[in-house]
Amino acid sequence: MSEDVELVMAVVRREKVGDVKAALSEVGAPSLTVTEVSGRGSQPAKTEQWRGEEYTVDLHEKAKIECVVADVPTSDVVAAICDAAHTGEKGDGKVFVLPVSHAVQIRTGKEGPEAV
């Protein structure tokens, strides 16, 4: 399969999903998958209280956005995500780009970039 198909995966703040979705639509990449995830990186842990007991929250709730790109330049998709998700604070997230070795559209049987 062609190397033109890539998976752009981003982990961002949950409140930024709407902005990222709109930005992806503007650059012509409206298809995406969003999953609620939790994790930790450079964002500091928080100490909270519940029923008088202190506990530490070090896994922060995030959204993982996945977008398979074939017809739109990957750099445009990455830039759109970065611009839309940016707050300038720790915990803004990360973007990863991975090659897709094979893709098949289940309904039609199309393969490669045509499946995307």
Helices and strands as residue ranges (DSSP letters): E 6-13, G 14-16, H 17-26, E 33-39, E 46-50, E 53-57, E 60-69, H 74-85, E 93-99, G 112-115
